[in-house]
Amino acid sequence: MGSEDIYGYVQVLKDLESYNNVSTDSISSLWRYALLVYQSDQQNRYSKPMPWIGIYIALASLVCVFAMVFDLLHGLQNRKLWFPCKYFTLNAASLTVLAVVVKLPMDLNNIMPGNVDQAAKQESMAFMCTMMANLLPSLATMETKELVSNIIALSVLVITLVVNVCIQINTGVFSYSSGNLFSEIASKINAERSSELIVDKSDSSVTEIIYVVTLLILLIIHICSSLAILKSKQIIESKYQVGHETCLKELNHVLQLQPPNVEKLKQHVRNYWIMAGTGSPQFVTACFATTFASGVISVINLFFQILTMIWVSQTIMEYKSDYKWSMLVILVIQFIGVVVGTIAPVFRCFSALSFKLSTKWVWSHMKVFKVEGFWTKKLTEWKHSSMIFALRSRKFKVVVHNIKTLILSICIGFQIVVVVACKIIGLVPIFFVICVWYCILSWNWLQFIVSDSSITMAQRPEQVENYEDLSCYVLQLQDDLEFAEKTIKGLTKSVNTLFQKAEKRQPINLMKLLEKSRSFEGIIKFDNHLVPPLFVNEEYINSWSLSLVTLTTIAIALPNIQNDIVNKFLIGVSEGLSYVTLVEETLNNTNDYVNLQKAAKTLWLEVEVYNEWLGNKVRKLVSQESSAGQTLLVLKNAAKNMVESINVGTKIHNSSYEAICANSMYHISESILLSYNTNIEEVSQEELFTELSSMISDILAACLTNLPQVIAMKCHTNAIENRETSVHVAAQLLGETRQIICSLQDRDAPNLNINELAFVENWRTYFRHPFP
C-alpha cells in the first residue's frame, strides 16, 4: 500500500466515523491497522538505500580479497610459499575495513527471510574467520606497543561481533523465515494475548553457534601467538647478533680488499640473506603450532561454506531482506574471499613442515604435551616482575601481588592448554605431509636405482659442504632442532635468482657515461678552492649530488648541443644520481650534508623534468649565440644576483634551498672560468660539454667506489621487522652494480680510510696534497 492509498484509507475511516451502526472498537482497530501500514510504508522508504549499503559491504570485501591475492602473488614471486603478509596486515585501516565487512552479522534488527540473505550473513562470519587466519603472521611485523593496541582492537571487534550474533540467535533473527508466516499467525490467532504473536526462537541455528566458537578460538590463537611472538623475537635477536658479529669480522676483510672482490661481497650478502630469511618474524610465526591450527580451521571453514553454497544454489534468487539484490553480490564476493583466503593458511602449514621436516623435528612436534619455553616465558617474566605502587600499605601490596600471581598463573596454564590443543590439531597436516614425503622418497629411490647417478653422487659432497658453511647463519628458536637442507638450499637459490634478475637490469646509460672517465681528475677540476663563498663567514661545502646536478645544469644550458645528446646524457646522470643518493643517505647523514642532499633532490626535479634552474628555463637564460664562456658567465651572474636578492630580503619563499643551489652554481661556474683563464673564448660549446661530461663521469666514479660499503651496510638493520627488506635491497643493488664495481677496480683510489672515501671533500684534499 502506497502513501496515496493510505491517505485514501484514512479518509474512508473518517467517513465511517459518521455512521452510527459501526462500532467504536472496530473503527479503533482499523485506525491501529492504518498506523501499522503507515509505519511499514515509512520503513520501506527508509530502507531504499540499503542495497547501496550492501554494495559498500561488497566493495570492502573485495578490497580484502585483492589484498590477500596480492599477498599470494608476492609469495609466489619471491618463492615464499609460506606467504608472508605484505598487503593484508593488521592495522587501523584493515580493522576499519573488517568492521564494514562484518556489518551483516552485526545488524541486530534487519531480518533475513530469504535463503540467500541467511547464507550471506553466515558467509560474513566465515569470511571473518578466514581473514583472521590470514592476518596471523602479520602480528610478527609489529613492535610491542603496536602489537598490543592492534590485538586489543581486534578483540573488541570480534567480541562485539560474537555478542551481536548471540543476541540474534536468542531473538530468532537468524532462524526467521517468511515462508511459515501464515501458519504462525494461524496458530496464534486464538491466543489470549497478542504479545504471544512472536517468531519461534527455539530453532536456533547450529551453524551460527559453530562460527561463534570458531571466531573465539581464532581470537585466542591470536592472543597466544602474540605472547609467543614477543619472546621469540628476543630469542631470534640474540642469535642474530652472534651471526652479525661473525659477519662483521669477515666484512672488514672484504671491504679492505683492493680491488673489491665481488664474489666475497656476494657471499656476505648470502650470509645475511640466510639470517634474515630464517630469522624473519613472520617465518618464525608460520612455524608456530597456532599457525598449523589456523590452517586446519580454515580448511574446515571452507568445507562448511562449500556445503552452504551447494544448499543456497537451489534458491539463488531468493533474497527478501532490505538489502535486496546486493545480498547475492556480497555472498559471491565473500565466498571467493573464503576460497582465496584458505590458500595461504594451508600452504603455511605445508611450507613450514617442508622447511623443518626432519625425523628429529617431527618426533619433537609429535610430543604434543611438550610446550616450548618461549610460549610461556613472557607470562612468567610478568609473573615474577615487581610492581610500582603509589600507596605504601604493605597489606595492599601483598594482596595485589597475590592477585597478579594468581591471574598470570591461570594465564600460563591456559596458554599451555591452547598450545597443546593446537599441536593436536596440527598433527593432521603433519601426518599428511609425512605420507607425501615418504611417497616422494620412495619415488626418488626408484629413480636412483634405474638411473646412472654417478655424477650426482660426485657432486653431492661439495653441495653438502657449501650448505654446511651456511648452516651457522640459520636462526631458529630451538637449538636442538635443525632446519632441513632443503630450507638452506631454497634460500640460497632465491638470493642467487635475485642476483641474476638484478644483473639483467644494469644501468646501461650510466655505464656509457662512466666510460668517458679513466681517472678521478674531475674531482679537482670542477671546483677551485680559491673561489670564495658568496656568504660571508660561511664555509662552502661540496656534496656528491649537488655538484653533479649543478654541473648537469651547466651542460644542458649550452644552446648548441643537440637535444638527443642532451636527453641521453640526462638519462645517464639520472641513473647515476639514484645510486649517489643511496651512497649519501647511507654514509653522509650529518645535518650539513642532509640539507645539501635535499636541495639537490629538489633542484634535480626542476632540471630533469622542466629543464629549469630555480624557476628559470636554462636555455632562455642563455641566448642562442652565446659562446661557452658567455654561458658560464650568465649562469654565474644569475647565481650571484639570486644570492644578493636573498640577502636583501626580496626573496623569502624557500630561500634556504635557493641559497644553497645559487651558491653551488656560482662556485662551480666561476671555478670552470678560472680553469680556462683567458682561453675560455676559444673553447667551443661541444668541447665544454665534453669536459663537463668528463667531470661528471669522474665524480660519479669516485662516489660509486663506495658501493661495496653501502651494500655491506644495507645487509644489516637494527629493526628485526625490516631486515628482509633491507638485505633484499642490498642483494638487488649488488646485482645491478656488479659490472660498475668491477669496472672501477682498475682505478687508483685515494689512500684513504674507508669511511673517509664517502666524502667528496676528502677526495679533493687528497688529490691536492697526496700522501702515501
DRENDO-380431 format. One record per residue (C-alpha): x, y, z. Coordinates in pm, whole numbers, padded with zeros to 5 digits, always signed. Layout:
XYZ
...
This chain:
+00000+00000+00000
+00147+00336-00109
+00119+00678+00057
-00177+00784-00161
-00363+00464-00072
-00304+00529+00297
-00444+00880+00270
-00749+00740+00091
-00786+00473+00357
-00774+00738+00631
-01045+00937+00452
-01264+00626+00442
-01212+00581+00818
-01322+00939+00877
-01636+00875+00675
-01706+00558+00874
-01697+00752+01198
-02009+00941+01087
-02209+00614+01070
-02388+00514+01386
-02409+00142+01304
-02026+00097+01306
-01885+00016+01648
-01619+00232+01804
-01395-00072+01873
-01394-00168+01505
-01301+00181+01398
-01023+00191+01661
-00888-00140+01529
-00894-00004+01176
-00709+00309+01290
-00441+00090+01456
-00411-00104+01131
-00371+00225+00942
-00095+00326+01180
+00084-00006+01123
+00054+00034+00747
+00185+00390+00765
+00482+00282+00976
+00554-00001+00732
+00542+00242+00442
+00784+00478+00616
+01015+00184+00692
+01016+00092+00323
+01116+00447+00237
+01399+00441+00488
+01518+00104+00353
+01564+00220-00006
+01939+00298+00036
+02007-00048+00186
+02111-00213-00145
+02380+00052-00187
+02500-00015+00167
+02521-00378+00060
+02739-00274-00235
+02958-00082+00009
+02999-00403+00211
+03079-00593-00110
+03344-00337-00210
+03507-00359+00134
+03509-00737+00098
+03662-00702-00248
+03942-00489-00105
+04025-00768+00141
+04013-01027-00137
+04250-00826-00354
+04489-00773-00062
+04500-01150+00001
+04552-01216-00372
+04841-00969-00381
+04997-01148-00084
+04967-01477-00272
+05130-01328-00583
+05403-01169-00373
+05477-01503-00206
+05490-01688-00539
+05708-01422-00698
+05959-01435-00413
+05940-01815-00372
+05795-01779-00022
+05523-02040-00012
+05452-01958+00349
+05306-01635+00205
+05414-01350+00436
+05164-01070+00491
+05272-00764+00296
+04949-00607+00176
+04689-00766+00404
+04812-00679+00752
+04651-00599+01083
+04642-00222+01132
+04395+00061+01183
+04296+00070+00816
+04235-00305+00784
+04040-00314+01111
+03813-00039+00976
+03756-00238+00657
+03686-00553+00861
+03422-00366+01059
+03247-00285+00730
+03282-00641+00600
+03103-00790+00903
+02817-00540+00905
+02559-00808+00816
+02610-01025+01126
+02643-00704+01330
+02293-00595+01219
+02058-00673+01510
+01729-00557+01361
+01709-00646+00993
+01556-00990+00949
+01689-01222+00678
+01384-01407+00537
+01545-01549+00220
+01796-01832+00193
+02046-01603+00020
+02004-01349+00299
+02077-01603+00571
+02365-01756+00372
+02523-01412+00319
+02505-01341+00691
+02676-01673+00766
+02926-01609+00487
+03034-01285+00654
+03127-01474+00969
+03309-01740+00767
+03494-01468+00577
+03595-01308+00907
+03737-01642+01022
+03937-01674+00700
+04073-01322+00726
+04182-01377+01086
+04373-01688+00979
+04542-01483+00705
+04629-01197+00939
+04806-01415+01197
+05166-01381+01059
+05129-01003+01033
+05135-00985+01414
+05508-01056+01393
+05575-00739+01193
+05472-00509+01478
+05658-00360+01767
+05534-00432+02119
+05309-00126+02161
+05162-00159+01813
+05103-00530+01866
+04921-00476+02196
+04698-00198+02056
+04606-00396+01743
+04529-00712+01940
+04304-00511+02173
+04127-00354+01874
+04081-00693+01709
+03949-00838+02034
+03693-00558+02067
+03576-00615+01709
+03550-00993+01743
+03383-00985+02084
+03133-00726+01960
+03059-00946+01661
+03015-01254+01880
+02784-01072+02123
+02569-00938+01840
+02541-01281+01681
+02446-01438+02015
+02175-01174+02061
+02038-01253+01716
+02040-01625+01787
+01845-01559+02105
+01591-01327+01937
+01545-01564+01645
+01663-01326+01371
+01887-01595+01222
+01614-01858+01220
+01341-01627+01086
+01165-01737+00769
+00870-01566+00600
+00754-01894+00448
+00580-02001+00767
+00435-01661+00845
+00076-01762+00768
+00097-02077+00980
+00242-01877+01270
-00042-01626+01255
-00298-01903+01227
-00153-02087+01524
-00159-01771+01734
-00498-01637+01625
-00672-01779+01931
-00402-01667+02175
-00524-01485+02481
-00264-01209+02446
-00148-01054+02126
+00205-01027+02265
+00237-01402+02209
+00249-01333+01832
+00628-01365+01809
+00867-01566+01598
+00961-01906+01736
+01305-01883+01893
+01354-02245+01981
+01509-02343+01649
+01840-02161+01684
+02091-02216+01406
+02370-02456+01490
+02585-02309+01210
+02598-01967+01372
+02700-02122+01704
+02983-02304+01527
+03105-01977+01374
+03086-01803+01712
+03305-02074+01866
+03544-02059+01569
+03582-01683+01598
+03658-01710+01970
+03912-01988+01906
+04088-01780+01641
+04093-01480+01873
+04251-01693+02146
+04505-01819+01891
+04594-01459+01801
+04641-01360+02165
+04850-01668+02247
+05061-01619+01933
+05123-01257+02030
+05266-01364+02365
+05494-01613+02192
+05599-01356+01929
+05716-01113+02197
+05959-01370+02338
+06057-01539+02012
+06175-01205+01874
+06409-01166+02169
+06549-01517+02117
+06598-01466+01743
+06751-01121+01803
+07014-01258+02040
+07113-01527+01790
+07116-01275+01506
+07364-01059+01694
+07601-01355+01723
+07585-01414+01348
+07616-01040+01286
+07941-01025+01484
+08079-01311+01275
+07981-01134+00953
+08140-00807+01067
+08477-00977+01110
+08457-01109+00755
+08324-00775+00627
+08629-00578+00738
+08846-00811+00534
+08616-00790+00229
+08598-00408+00223
+08974-00366+00264
+09046-00578-00042
+09178-00373-00332
+09024-00421-00577
+08695-00523-00407
+08610-00890-00451
+08255-00910-00586
+08223-01282-00512
+08323-01226-00149
+08065-00950-00132
+07802-01184-00273
+07883-01440-00007
+07848-01171+00258
+07501-01084+00127
+07408-01456+00122
+07502-01488+00489
+07271-01205+00587
+07005-01338+00349
+07005-01669+00538
+06984-01490+00874
+06710-01254+00756
+06512-01536+00596
+06523-01786+00881
+06504-01512+01143
+06209-01334+00983
+05940-01287+01249
+05671-01387+01000
+05863-01701+00904
+05906-01794+01270
+05534-01735+01329
+05449-01952+01028
+05616-02242+01209
+05406-02199+01524
+05160-02468+01631
+04891-02198+01637
+04952-02131+01266
+04902-02502+01194
+04574-02494+01386
+04451-02186+01199
+04527-02364+00871
+04319-02665+00971
+04037-02437+01088
+04046-02258+00750
+04001-02586+00565
+03705-02684+00784
+03559-02338+00736
+03591-02373+00356
+03422-02714+00368
+03120-02569+00552
+03096-02284+00304
+03103-02517+00005
+02811-02706+00158
+02631-02377+00222
+02680-02266-00140
+02550-02601-00268
+02242-02560-00049
+02174-02199-00146
+02238-02257-00519
+01894-02419-00545
+01729-02089-00446
+01994-01846-00566
+01745-01566-00638
+01567-01587-00303
+01672-01263-00133
+01394-01088+00063
+01574-00857+00304
+01606-00481+00274
+01948-00529+00113
+01772-00694-00185
+01994-00792-00481
+02314-00672-00309
+02300-00979-00082
+02381-01201-00378
+02681-00982-00464
+02806-00997-00106
+02757-01373-00095
+02956-01435-00414
+03245-01200-00332
+03286-01324+00023
+03270-01688-00088
+03550-01614-00335
+03734-01450-00046
+03697-01763+00168
+03832-01980-00115
+04125-01748-00189
+04192-01682+00178
+04221-02052+00260
+04522-02096+00029
+04773-01902+00238
+04699-02062+00582
+04710-02411+00430
+05035-02351+00242
+05190-02201+00553
+05140-02534+00729
+05291-02738+00449
+05572-02491+00382
+05670-02477+00748
+05669-02856+00757
+05881-02883+00443
+06130-02627+00575
+06175-02804+00907
+06090-03156+00804
+06334-03395+00964
+06296-03701+01180
+06407-03512+01490
+06166-03223+01428
+05868-03450+01358
+05938-03653+01670
+05965-03332+01874
+05638-03192+01738
+05454-03517+01796
+05530-03476+02166
+05216-03270+02193
+05236-03226+02569
+05582-03073+02548
+05536-02695+02537
+05844-02494+02441
+05959-02225+02681
+05901-01929+02451
+05523-01985+02470
+05504-01905+02842
+05830-01716+02902
+05678-01369+02867
+05393-01452+03105
+05644-01598+03351
+05852-01280+03336
+05543-01073+03408
+05453-01305+03693
+05789-01260+03867
+05828-00891+03788
+05783-00627+04055
+05506-00367+04053
+05530+00001+04136
+05271+00107+04393
+05160+00459+04474
+05043+00350+04820
+05279+00239+05097
+05042-00006+05261
+05219-00341+05287
+04892-00536+05308
+04769-00371+04990
+05093-00465+04812
+05068-00825+04926
+04706-00854+04812
+04774-00700+04471
+05085-00913+04420
+04898-01233+04508
+04612-01145+04276
+04857-01071+03994
+05041-01401+04055
+04713-01594+04060
+04586-01435+03738
+04912-01489+03550
+04937-01848+03676
+04592-01912+03532
+04700-01744+03207
+05012-01963+03189
+04803-02275+03239
+04554-02159+02977
+04839-02082+02736
+04974-02435+02780
+04631-02584+02716
+04589-02378+02398
+04933-02476+02265
+04872-02845+02337
+04533-02826+02164
+04689-02654+01863
+04960-02921+01847
+04695-03192+01849
+04511-03016+01565
+04845-02968+01387
+04903-03345+01374
+04657-03357+01083
+04881-03176+00831
+05190-03341+00979
+05061-03691+00905
+04951-03580+00560
+05292-03432+00476
+05474-03734+00617
+05279-03960+00382
+05357-03737+00085
+05720-03712+00194
+05768-04089+00207
+05599-04126-00132
+05845-03876-00280
+06140-04050-00114
+06024-04384-00249
+05989-04240-00598
+06337-04084-00578
+06478-04414-00456
+06327-04594-00755
+06470-04333-00991
+06808-04369-00824
+06806-04743-00887
+06712-04725-01255
+06931-04424-01346
+07302-04360-01351
+07356-04125-01059
+07735-04126-01052
+07760-03758-01148
+07505-03658-00891
+07681-03855-00621
+08011-03696-00715
+07866-03351-00682
+07671-03413-00361
+07960-03385-00108
+08051-03041-00242
+07689-02923-00217
+07650-03052+00137
+07973-02882+00235
+07851-02548+00094
+07523-02575+00282
+07706-02666+00600
+07906-02343+00564
+07578-02150+00563
+07411-02352+00837
+07584-02147+01109
+07380-01847+00992
+07046-02026+01028
+06841-01878+01313
+06583-02086+01499
+06409-02090+01833
+06523-02436+01938
+06894-02516+01924
+06845-02891+01938
+06649-02896+01611
+06788-02840+01263
+06635-02697+00951
+06611-02934+00661
+06886-02894+00400
+06609-02804+00158
+06548-02482+00352
+06904-02353+00316
+06911-02467-00045
+06586-02283-00118
+06706-01960+00046
+07038-01977-00140
+06858-02036-00466
+06626-01741-00405
+06912-01496-00345
+07102-01630-00647
+06788-01582-00857
+06764-01226-00730
+07127-01165-00827
+07059-01295-01177
+06745-01087-01225
+06918-00773-01099
+07219-00828-01327
+06983-00812-01624
+06886-00458-01520
+07228-00298-01547
+07218+00086-01575
+07335+00092-01937
+07329+00470-01983
+07523+00523-01661
+07785+00270-01771
+07825+00453-02103
+07870+00778-01914
+08134+00621-01688
+08329+00508-01996
+08418+00873-02059
+08633+00873-01747
+08954+00684-01682
+09072+00866-01371
+08947+01097-01096
+09083+01426-01233
+08735+01581-01250
+08725+01580-00868
+08980+01864-00873
+08868+02045-01190
+08502+02107-01111
+08567+02332-00811
+08852+02569-00730
+08912+02603-00357
+09039+02958-00414
+08690+03079-00513
+08539+03244-00204
+08185+03154-00098
+07911+03408-00163
+07802+03402+00201
+08044+03574+00436
+08176+03376+00733
+08027+03054+00595
+08234+02762+00478
+08147+02627+00136
+08082+02250+00137
+08056+02024-00166
+07832+01719-00185
+07825+01448-00449
+07469+01503-00561
+07456+01884-00559
+07783+01909-00753
+07654+01663-01013
+07321+01844-01051
+07492+02183-01087
+07737+02054-01350
+07449+01891-01537
+07257+02220-01533
+07555+02398-01692
+07587+02123-01954
+07223+02136-02068
+07233+02519-02072
+07474+02512-02368
+07239+02613-02653
+07406+02441-02948
+07412+02086-02811
+07170+01853-02992
+06858+01751-02799
+06908+01375-02843
+07258+01401-02698
+07124+01604-02405
+06843+01354-02341
+07077+01053-02334
+07311+01249-02111
+07027+01330-01868
+06921+00966-01854
+07274+00857-01766
+07306+01122-01494
+06962+01029-01359
+07065+00663-01328
+07385+00767-01155
+07211+01001-00913
+06987+00720-00788
+07298+00538-00664
+07468+00858-00547
+07162+00936-00335
+07181+00590-00183
+07551+00642-00100
+07480+00978+00062
+07180+00859+00262
+07381+00564+00391
+07719+00726+00458
+07667+01106+00463
+07385+01160+00709
+07507+01460+00908
+07288+01772+00918
+07504+01982+00684
+07507+01717+00415
+07138+01634+00458
+07045+01994+00372
+07262+01981+00060
+07107+01649-00043
+06754+01782-00004
+06841+02085-00214
+06994+01861-00481
+06683+01642-00497
+06454+01942-00539
+06680+02106-00798
+06716+01783-00996
+06340+01760-01034
+06347+02102-01198
+06645+02021-01418
+06537+01675-01535
+06164+01732-01584
+06137+02101-01675
+06494+02193-01783
+06478+02475-01530
+06714+02618-01270
+06542+02785-00974
+06231+02850-01181
+06415+02981-01489
+06440+02797-01820
+06813+02738-01861
+06800+02774-02240
+06624+03111-02203
+06884+03244-01961
+07144+03197-02232
+07096+03333-02585
+07139+03108-02888
+07450+03296-02999
+07626+03274-02664
+07967+03112-02651
+08077+02862-02388
+08238+03138-02183
+07933+03361-02208
+07710+03074-02095
+07923+03024-01784
+07927+03397-01716
+07548+03428-01747
+07490+03140-01506
+07747+03280-01263
+07583+03623-01262
+07234+03473-01230
+07351+03282-00923
+07514+03593-00776
+07201+03801-00832
+06989+03529-00673
+07205+03530-00360
+07207+03910-00340
+06826+03918-00367
+06807+03666-00085
+07040+03876+00130
+06833+04192+00088
+06516+04006+00162
+06338+04042-00174
+06303+03666-00199
+06153+03490+00101
+05997+03167-00028
+06231+02867+00000
+06531+03096+00049
+06747+02828+00208
+06706+02595-00089
+06767+02879-00338
+07072+03000-00147
+07230+02653-00145
+07171+02599-00517
+07282+02951-00617
+07596+02926-00407
+07685+02597-00575
+07622+02738-00924
+07834+03045-00857
+08121+02846-00710
+08135+02584-00986
+08084+02819-01285
+08349+03059-01151
+08587+02766-01094
+08548+02648-01455
+08600+03003-01583
+08922+03029-01380
+09046+02692-01506
+09036+02815-01866
+09173+03157-01768
+09181+03384-02078
+09132+03097-02325
+08765+03046-02245
+08651+03230-02558
+08845+02982-02773
+08656+02688-02624
+08355+02567-02825
+08030+02455-02667
+08094+02097-02777
+08436+02099-02608
+08290+02240-02287
+08008+01983-02295
+08266+01706-02334
+08471+01848-02048
+08164+01874-01825
+08063+01517-01911
+08412+01401-01816
+08394+01584-01482
+08054+01433-01409
+08183+01089-01502
+08484+01128-01270
+08266+01243-00980
+08023+00956-01035
+08308+00706-01049
+08457+00841-00727
+08123+00831-00548
+08035+00482-00671
+08356+00335-00530
+08160+00345-00202
+07901+00098-00333
+08061-00211-00170
+08042-00040+00168
+07682+00068+00105
+07586-00285+00005
+07751-00428+00315
+07577-00177+00542
+07239-00235+00377
+07261-00602+00473
+07212-00512+00838
+06948-00306+01014
+06857-00290+01381
+06482-00335+01328
+06412-00708+01308
+06092-00642+01113
+06285-00465+00831
+06580-00700+00785
+06437-00898+00497
+06359-00580+00305
+06700-00430+00378
+06901-00734+00268
+06676-00762-00039
+06779-00406-00132
+07145-00498-00079
+07123-00807-00300
+06942-00618-00575
+07190-00331-00556
+07484-00570-00584
+07331-00741-00887
+07259-00412-01063
+07600-00258-00998
+07826-00564-01029
+07970-00451-01362
+08020-00097-01232
+08209-00223-00927
+08425-00442-01148
+08491-00157-01394
+08614+00066-01111
+08865-00190-00989
+09136-00061-01225
+09116+00295-01090
+09372+00417-00839
+09155+00522-00548
+09298+00756-00282
+09485+00604+00005
+09215+00699+00250
+09031+00527+00530
+08719+00351+00406
+08495+00592+00597
+08674+00896+00451
+08605+00784+00094
+08237+00871+00142
+08300+01249+00133
+08395+01437-00184
+08597+01696+00010
+08829+01421+00138
+08896+01318-00221
+08971+01677-00321
+09203+01728-00025
+09391+01409-00107
+09444+01493-00473
+09561+01845-00386
+09804+01709-00126
+09852+01336-00190
+10018+01128+00077
+10143+00770+00063
